[in-house]
Amino acid sequence: MAEDRGSQRPARGGGRASGARRGGDSPSSGRGSGGKDSRPSRSGDRPDRKGARAGGDRPGRKSDWKRPADKQGPRTTDQARYDGPELPEEVTGRELDRSVTGQLKGLPEKLAQRVARHLAAAGMLLDTDPETAYQHTLAARARASRIAVVREATGEAAYAAGHFAEALAELRAAKRMNGATEYLPMMADCHRALGNPEQALKLAKSPSVVNFSPEQKAEMTLVEAGARRDMGQLDAALRTLELAPLMNKTRANWVVRLRYAYADTLEAAGRESDALAWFHRTHAIDSDEMTDADERAEKLEKQLG
């Protein structure tokens, strides 16, 4: 991938929470560690319940017998994923937007609460600890994989954690479920990260992009320009960015990011004077200090004398 990829990757979508799987499907059998063979045979003489418990010839049901802690083996990968990271007590699931919790209403109450708590925890950690956020979404997906918002959240967390193949698969699943197109910029950037800029360009030309909001169009423009740079097509990357509303009078983050990407691409193309001017224009509206445009401008000023 090109060095500029971090500055041109799309923002994650709309502050929604993260991930889930089909309600209640546990990796374990639910019969206790004795499994099927632990049940008494139906043929022959069957000891009464009292005799079976007292004599110890057979393990009782799950409520009667439990493997000692020192005999328990380590959790499998599937079990660990199903359990997920420890949930903080203060996370209740009520932190989620109603649009998210509304999709969980078809689940049993306790299951819905567990999924909601994992999604809420993932949302809180997405920017500071994306890997743990991703693990929370996997735990949610393990319980509710047929719910679109859970697959969407898993995809967003996987993307944030740098698991681009997994992110692409999850976002595709969410799109199949709900038909949403807002994932397209993120999916296109996953293709870039996986070394397939051509696939990113195909998504950038999707008919639905025409109906995107200005912010969504900016996200797709950033990915498209980045894909052109990945392919060594700097002039095409510049043309892509020049068609975007670089001089929009708002100070919205998407305008800041478009200007920064344009300045960065100008510098990569050897147009240092033009790049300097656009780094200054970026810094002028970057009130949140999202970028290092001021530092880049100062560096270029020294180079140009």
C-alpha positions as a Markdown table, in Angstrom:
| # | Residue | x | y | z |
|---|---|---|---|---|
| 1 | Met | 0.0 | 0.0 | 0.0 |
| 2 | Ala | 1.0 | 3.6 | -0.5 |
| 3 | Glu | 2.5 | 5.5 | 2.3 |
| 4 | Asp | -0.4 | 7.9 | 2.3 |
| 5 | Arg | -3.0 | 5.3 | 3.1 |
| 6 | Gly | -3.5 | 6.4 | 6.7 |
| 7 | Ser | -4.5 | 9.9 | 5.6 |
| 8 | Gln | -6.8 | 8.7 | 2.9 |
| 9 | Arg | -8.7 | 5.9 | 4.6 |
| 10 | Pro | -12.4 | 6.6 | 5.1 |
| 11 | Ala | -13.8 | 7.4 | 8.5 |
| 12 | Arg | -15.8 | 4.6 | 10.2 |
| 13 | Gly | -19.6 | 5.0 | 9.9 |
| 14 | Gly | -21.9 | 7.0 | 12.0 |
| 15 | Gly | -21.0 | 6.1 | 15.6 |
| 16 | Arg | -23.0 | 2.9 | 15.7 |
| 17 | Ala | -22.0 | 0.2 | 18.1 |
| 18 | Ser | -20.4 | -3.1 | 17.1 |
| 19 | Gly | -21.0 | -6.9 | 16.4 |
| 20 | Ala | -23.2 | -10.3 | 17.1 |
| 21 | Arg | -24.2 | -14.0 | 16.2 |
| 22 | Arg | -27.3 | -16.2 | 16.1 |
| 23 | Gly | -29.1 | -16.2 | 19.4 |
| 24 | Gly | -27.8 | -18.6 | 22.0 |
| 25 | Asp | -25.8 | -20.9 | 19.9 |
| 26 | Ser | -23.0 | -22.0 | 22.2 |
| 27 | Pro | -19.9 | -24.0 | 21.1 |
| 28 | Ser | -20.6 | -26.4 | 23.9 |
| 29 | Ser | -23.3 | -29.1 | 23.8 |
| 30 | Gly | -25.2 | -27.8 | 26.8 |
| 31 | Arg | -25.3 | -31.3 | 28.4 |
| 32 | Gly | -22.4 | -30.8 | 30.8 |
| 33 | Ser | -19.0 | -32.3 | 30.4 |
| 34 | Gly | -20.3 | -35.8 | 30.5 |
| 35 | Gly | -22.0 | -35.2 | 27.1 |
| 36 | Lys | -24.3 | -37.8 | 25.5 |
| 37 | Asp | -22.6 | -40.8 | 27.0 |
| 38 | Ser | -23.1 | -39.6 | 30.5 |
| 39 | Arg | -26.8 | -40.4 | 30.4 |
| 40 | Pro | -28.0 | -43.8 | 31.7 |
| 41 | Ser | -28.7 | -46.4 | 29.2 |
| 42 | Arg | -32.4 | -47.2 | 28.6 |
| 43 | Ser | -31.8 | -50.9 | 28.3 |
| 44 | Gly | -31.2 | -53.4 | 31.1 |
| 45 | Asp | -31.4 | -52.8 | 34.8 |
| 46 | Arg | -31.4 | -49.1 | 35.4 |
| 47 | Pro | -30.3 | -47.9 | 38.9 |
| 48 | Asp | -32.6 | -45.6 | 40.6 |
| 49 | Arg | -31.6 | -42.0 | 40.9 |
| 50 | Lys | -30.6 | -42.3 | 44.5 |
| 51 | Gly | -28.3 | -45.2 | 43.7 |
| 52 | Ala | -26.7 | -43.5 | 40.8 |
| 53 | Arg | -25.8 | -40.5 | 42.9 |
| 54 | Ala | -24.7 | -42.4 | 46.0 |
| 55 | Gly | -22.7 | -45.2 | 44.3 |
| 56 | Gly | -20.9 | -42.9 | 41.9 |
| 57 | Asp | -21.0 | -45.5 | 39.1 |
| 58 | Arg | -22.3 | -42.9 | 36.7 |
| 59 | Pro | -21.9 | -39.2 | 36.6 |
| 60 | Gly | -25.1 | -37.5 | 37.4 |
| 61 | Arg | -26.7 | -34.7 | 35.4 |
| 62 | Lys | -25.0 | -31.3 | 35.1 |
| 63 | Ser | -26.6 | -30.1 | 38.3 |
| 64 | Asp | -25.1 | -33.1 | 40.2 |
| 65 | Trp | -21.6 | -33.3 | 38.9 |
| 66 | Lys | -18.9 | -30.9 | 37.7 |
| 67 | Arg | -15.4 | -31.6 | 36.6 |
| 68 | Pro | -12.9 | -30.4 | 39.2 |
| 69 | Ala | -11.2 | -27.2 | 38.3 |
| 70 | Asp | -7.8 | -28.9 | 38.2 |
| 71 | Lys | -9.2 | -31.3 | 35.6 |
| 72 | Gln | -10.6 | -28.7 | 33.3 |
| 73 | Gly | -8.7 | -28.1 | 30.1 |
| 74 | Pro | -8.1 | -24.7 | 28.5 |
| 75 | Arg | -10.8 | -23.0 | 26.6 |
| 76 | Thr | -10.8 | -23.6 | 22.9 |
| 77 | Thr | -10.5 | -20.7 | 20.5 |
| 78 | Asp | -14.2 | -20.9 | 19.8 |
| 79 | Gln | -15.1 | -20.9 | 23.4 |
| 80 | Ala | -12.9 | -17.9 | 24.1 |
| 81 | Arg | -14.4 | -16.0 | 21.2 |
| 82 | Tyr | -17.9 | -16.9 | 22.4 |
| 83 | Asp | -17.2 | -15.7 | 25.9 |
| 84 | Gly | -15.5 | -12.5 | 24.7 |
| 85 | Pro | -13.5 | -10.1 | 26.9 |
| 86 | Glu | -14.7 | -9.4 | 30.4 |
| 87 | Leu | -17.6 | -7.0 | 30.4 |
| 88 | Pro | -17.3 | -4.0 | 32.7 |
| 89 | Glu | -20.1 | -3.9 | 35.3 |
| 90 | Glu | -21.0 | -0.3 | 34.4 |
| 91 | Val | -21.7 | -1.3 | 30.7 |
| 92 | Thr | -25.4 | -2.1 | 30.6 |
| 93 | Gly | -26.2 | -2.0 | 26.9 |
| 94 | Arg | -28.5 | 1.0 | 27.4 |
| 95 | Glu | -25.6 | 3.1 | 26.0 |
| 96 | Leu | -26.6 | 2.0 | 22.5 |
| 97 | Asp | -28.7 | 4.0 | 20.1 |
| 98 | Arg | -32.3 | 3.0 | 19.8 |
| 99 | Ser | -31.8 | 2.0 | 16.2 |
| 100 | Val | -29.4 | -0.6 | 17.4 |
| 101 | Thr | -31.3 | -2.0 | 20.3 |
| 102 | Gly | -34.4 | -2.1 | 18.1 |
| 103 | Gln | -32.8 | -4.7 | 16.0 |
| 104 | Leu | -32.1 | -6.8 | 19.0 |
| 105 | Lys | -35.7 | -7.0 | 20.2 |
| 106 | Gly | -36.3 | -10.3 | 18.4 |
| 107 | Leu | -33.8 | -12.0 | 20.7 |
| 108 | Pro | -34.6 | -13.5 | 24.2 |
| 109 | Glu | -34.3 | -10.8 | 26.8 |
| 110 | Lys | -31.1 | -12.0 | 28.5 |
| 111 | Leu | -29.5 | -12.8 | 25.2 |
| 112 | Ala | -30.3 | -9.4 | 23.8 |
| 113 | Gln | -28.8 | -7.7 | 26.9 |
| 114 | Arg | -25.6 | -9.7 | 26.6 |
| 115 | Val | -25.3 | -8.8 | 22.9 |
| 116 | Ala | -26.0 | -5.2 | 23.6 |
| 117 | Arg | -23.4 | -5.0 | 26.4 |
| 118 | His | -20.7 | -6.4 | 24.0 |
| 119 | Leu | -21.7 | -4.0 | 21.3 |
| 120 | Ala | -21.7 | -1.1 | 23.8 |
| 121 | Ala | -18.3 | -2.1 | 25.1 |
| 122 | Ala | -17.0 | -2.4 | 21.6 |
| 123 | Gly | -18.2 | 1.1 | 20.7 |
| 124 | Met | -16.5 | 2.6 | 23.7 |
| 125 | Leu | -13.2 | 1.0 | 22.9 |
| 126 | Leu | -13.2 | 1.4 | 19.1 |
| 127 | Asp | -10.8 | 4.3 | 19.0 |
| 128 | Thr | -8.6 | 3.5 | 21.9 |
| 129 | Asp | -8.4 | -0.3 | 21.8 |
| 130 | Pro | -9.7 | -1.5 | 18.5 |
| 131 | Glu | -8.5 | -5.1 | 19.0 |
| 132 | Thr | -10.4 | -5.6 | 22.2 |
| 133 | Ala | -13.4 | -3.9 | 20.6 |
| 134 | Tyr | -13.2 | -6.4 | 17.8 |
| 135 | Gln | -13.1 | -9.3 | 20.3 |
| 136 | His | -16.3 | -7.9 | 21.9 |
| 137 | Thr | -18.0 | -7.8 | 18.5 |
| 138 | Leu | -17.0 | -11.4 | 17.9 |
| 139 | Ala | -18.6 | -12.4 | 21.1 |
| 140 | Ala | -21.8 | -10.6 | 20.1 |
| 141 | Arg | -21.7 | -12.2 | 16.6 |
| 142 | Ala | -21.3 | -15.6 | 18.2 |
| 143 | Arg | -24.8 | -15.0 | 19.7 |
| 144 | Ala | -26.6 | -13.1 | 17.0 |
| 145 | Ser | -25.0 | -13.5 | 13.6 |
| 146 | Arg | -28.2 | -13.1 | 11.7 |
| 147 | Ile | -28.7 | -9.5 | 12.8 |
| 148 | Ala | -27.4 | -6.9 | 10.4 |
| 149 | Val | -26.2 | -4.3 | 12.9 |
| 150 | Val | -24.1 | -7.0 | 14.6 |
| 151 | Arg | -22.3 | -7.9 | 11.4 |
| 152 | Glu | -21.9 | -4.2 | 10.6 |
| 153 | Ala | -20.4 | -3.5 | 14.0 |
| 154 | Thr | -18.1 | -6.5 | 13.6 |
| 155 | Gly | -16.9 | -5.2 | 10.2 |
| 156 | Glu | -16.3 | -1.7 | 11.6 |
| 157 | Ala | -14.3 | -3.1 | 14.5 |
| 158 | Ala | -12.3 | -5.5 | 12.3 |
| 159 | Tyr | -11.5 | -2.5 | 10.0 |
| 160 | Ala | -10.4 | -0.4 | 12.9 |
| 161 | Ala | -8.2 | -3.2 | 14.2 |
| 162 | Gly | -6.6 | -3.8 | 10.8 |
| 163 | His | -8.2 | -7.1 | 10.1 |
| 164 | Phe | -9.2 | -6.1 | 6.6 |
| 165 | Ala | -10.2 | -9.5 | 5.1 |
| 166 | Glu | -12.5 | -10.1 | 8.1 |
| 167 | Ala | -13.9 | -6.6 | 7.8 |
| 168 | Leu | -14.7 | -7.0 | 4.1 |
| 169 | Ala | -16.5 | -10.3 | 4.8 |
| 170 | Glu | -18.5 | -8.8 | 7.6 |
| 171 | Leu | -19.5 | -5.7 | 5.8 |
| 172 | Arg | -20.5 | -7.7 | 2.8 |
| 173 | Ala | -22.7 | -9.8 | 5.0 |
| 174 | Ala | -24.3 | -6.7 | 6.5 |
| 175 | Lys | -24.9 | -5.3 | 3.1 |
| 176 | Arg | -26.6 | -8.5 | 2.0 |
| 177 | Met | -28.9 | -8.4 | 5.0 |
| 178 | Asn | -30.0 | -4.7 | 4.9 |
| 179 | Gly | -29.0 | -3.5 | 1.4 |
| 180 | Ala | -27.2 | -0.5 | 2.8 |
| 181 | Thr | -24.6 | 1.1 | 0.6 |
| 182 | Glu | -22.9 | 3.3 | 3.2 |
| 183 | Tyr | -20.3 | 0.6 | 3.8 |
| 184 | Leu | -18.9 | 0.9 | 0.2 |
| 185 | Pro | -16.1 | 3.3 | 1.0 |
| 186 | Met | -14.9 | 1.1 | 3.9 |
| 187 | Met | -15.2 | -2.0 | 1.7 |
| 188 | Ala | -13.2 | -0.3 | -1.0 |
| 189 | Asp | -10.5 | 0.7 | 1.4 |
| 190 | Cys | -10.3 | -2.9 | 2.6 |
| 191 | His | -9.6 | -3.9 | -1.0 |
| 192 | Arg | -6.8 | -1.4 | -1.0 |
| 193 | Ala | -5.4 | -2.8 | 2.2 |
| 194 | Leu | -5.5 | -6.3 | 0.7 |
| 195 | Gly | -3.5 | -5.2 | -2.3 |
| 196 | Asn | -6.5 | -5.0 | -4.7 |
| 197 | Pro | -6.8 | -1.4 | -5.8 |
| 198 | Glu | -8.6 | -2.4 | -9.0 |
| 199 | Gln | -11.5 | -3.8 | -6.9 |
| 200 | Ala | -11.5 | -0.6 | -4.8 |
| 201 | Leu | -12.0 | 1.4 | -8.1 |
| 202 | Lys | -14.9 | -0.8 | -9.1 |
| 203 | Leu | -16.7 | 0.0 | -5.9 |
| 204 | Ala | -15.9 | 3.7 | -6.3 |
| 205 | Lys | -17.8 | 3.6 | -9.6 |
| 206 | Ser | -20.9 | 2.0 | -8.1 |
| 207 | Pro | -24.1 | 3.7 | -9.2 |
| 208 | Ser | -25.2 | 4.2 | -5.6 |
| 209 | Val | -22.3 | 6.6 | -5.0 |
| 210 | Val | -24.2 | 9.3 | -7.0 |
| 211 | Asn | -26.8 | 9.4 | -4.2 |
| 212 | Phe | -24.3 | 9.6 | -1.4 |
| 213 | Ser | -24.2 | 12.6 | 1.0 |
| 214 | Pro | -21.4 | 15.0 | 0.5 |
| 215 | Glu | -19.5 | 13.4 | 3.4 |
| 216 | Gln | -19.9 | 9.9 | 2.0 |
| 217 | Lys | -18.8 | 11.1 | -1.4 |
| 218 | Ala | -15.7 | 12.6 | 0.1 |
| 219 | Glu | -14.9 | 9.3 | 1.8 |
| 220 | Met | -15.2 | 7.4 | -1.5 |
| 221 | Thr | -13.1 | 10.1 | -3.3 |
| 222 | Leu | -10.3 | 9.6 | -0.7 |
| 223 | Val | -10.3 | 5.9 | -1.3 |
| 224 | Glu | -10.4 | 6.2 | -5.1 |
| 225 | Ala | -7.5 | 8.7 | -5.1 |
| 226 | Gly | -5.6 | 6.4 | -2.7 |
| 227 | Ala | -6.2 | 3.5 | -5.0 |
| 228 | Arg | -4.9 | 5.5 | -8.0 |
| 229 | Arg | -1.8 | 6.3 | -5.9 |
| 230 | Asp | -1.4 | 2.6 | -5.1 |
| 231 | Met | -1.3 | 1.9 | -8.8 |
| 232 | Gly | 1.3 | 4.7 | -9.4 |
| 233 | Gln | -1.2 | 6.9 | -11.1 |
| 234 | Leu | -0.5 | 10.2 | -9.4 |
| 235 | Asp | -2.0 | 12.4 | -12.2 |
| 236 | Ala | -5.2 | 10.4 | -12.0 |
| 237 | Ala | -5.3 | 10.7 | -8.2 |
| 238 | Leu | -4.9 | 14.5 | -8.5 |
| 239 | Arg | -7.8 | 14.6 | -11.1 |
| 240 | Thr | -10.0 | 12.6 | -8.8 |
| 241 | Leu | -9.4 | 15.0 | -5.9 |
| 242 | Glu | -9.7 | 18.1 | -8.1 |
| 243 | Leu | -13.3 | 17.0 | -8.9 |
| 244 | Ala | -14.2 | 17.1 | -5.2 |
| 245 | Pro | -15.4 | 20.2 | -3.4 |
| 246 | Leu | -12.0 | 21.2 | -2.1 |
| 247 | Met | -13.1 | 24.9 | -1.7 |
| 248 | Asn | -16.2 | 24.1 | 0.2 |
| 249 | Lys | -16.7 | 26.9 | 2.7 |
| 250 | Thr | -17.6 | 24.6 | 5.6 |
| 251 | Arg | -15.0 | 23.5 | 8.2 |
| 252 | Ala | -16.4 | 20.0 | 8.2 |
| 253 | Asn | -13.9 | 17.2 | 8.8 |
| 254 | Trp | -14.4 | 15.7 | 5.4 |
| 255 | Val | -13.3 | 19.0 | 3.8 |
| 256 | Val | -10.2 | 19.0 | 6.0 |
| 257 | Arg | -9.4 | 15.5 | 4.9 |
| 258 | Leu | -9.9 | 16.2 | 1.2 |
| 259 | Arg | -7.6 | 19.2 | 1.3 |
| 260 | Tyr | -5.0 | 17.3 | 3.2 |
| 261 | Ala | -5.1 | 14.4 | 0.7 |
| 262 | Tyr | -4.8 | 16.8 | -2.2 |
| 263 | Ala | -1.8 | 18.6 | -0.6 |
| 264 | Asp | -0.1 | 15.2 | 0.2 |
| 265 | Thr | -0.6 | 14.0 | -3.4 |
| 266 | Leu | 0.7 | 17.3 | -4.8 |
| 267 | Glu | 3.9 | 16.8 | -2.8 |
| 268 | Ala | 4.2 | 13.2 | -3.9 |
| 269 | Ala | 3.9 | 14.4 | -7.5 |
| 270 | Gly | 6.8 | 16.9 | -7.0 |
| 271 | Arg | 4.6 | 20.0 | -6.9 |
| 272 | Glu | 6.0 | 21.3 | -3.6 |
| 273 | Ser | 4.9 | 25.0 | -4.0 |
| 274 | Asp | 1.3 | 23.9 | -4.8 |
| 275 | Ala | 1.4 | 21.4 | -1.9 |
| 276 | Leu | 2.6 | 24.1 | 0.5 |
| 277 | Ala | -0.4 | 26.3 | -0.4 |
| 278 | Trp | -2.8 | 23.5 | 0.2 |
| 279 | Phe | -1.3 | 22.5 | 3.4 |
| 280 | His | -1.8 | 26.1 | 4.6 |
| 281 | Arg | -5.5 | 25.9 | 3.3 |
| 282 | Thr | -5.9 | 22.7 | 5.2 |
| 283 | His | -4.5 | 24.1 | 8.4 |
| 284 | Ala | -6.7 | 27.2 | 8.1 |
| 285 | Ile | -9.9 | 25.1 | 8.6 |
| 286 | Asp | -8.5 | 22.3 | 10.8 |
| 287 | Ser | -9.7 | 23.6 | 14.1 |
| 288 | Asp | -9.8 | 20.1 | 15.6 |
| 289 | Glu | -6.1 | 19.5 | 14.6 |
| 290 | Met | -7.0 | 16.3 | 12.8 |
| 291 | Thr | -4.0 | 16.6 | 10.6 |
| 292 | Asp | -0.3 | 17.6 | 10.8 |
| 293 | Ala | -0.8 | 20.1 | 8.0 |
| 294 | Asp | 1.0 | 22.9 | 9.9 |
| 295 | Glu | 4.0 | 20.7 | 10.4 |
| 296 | Arg | 4.0 | 19.6 | 6.8 |
| 297 | Ala | 3.8 | 23.2 | 5.7 |
| 298 | Glu | 6.7 | 24.3 | 7.9 |
| 299 | Lys | 8.8 | 21.5 | 6.6 |
| 300 | Leu | 8.1 | 22.4 | 3.0 |
| 301 | Glu | 8.9 | 26.1 | 3.7 |
| 302 | Lys | 12.3 | 25.1 | 4.9 |
| 303 | Gln | 12.9 | 22.9 | 1.9 |
| 304 | Leu | 11.8 | 25.7 | -0.5 |
| 305 | Gly | 14.0 | 28.3 | 1.3 |
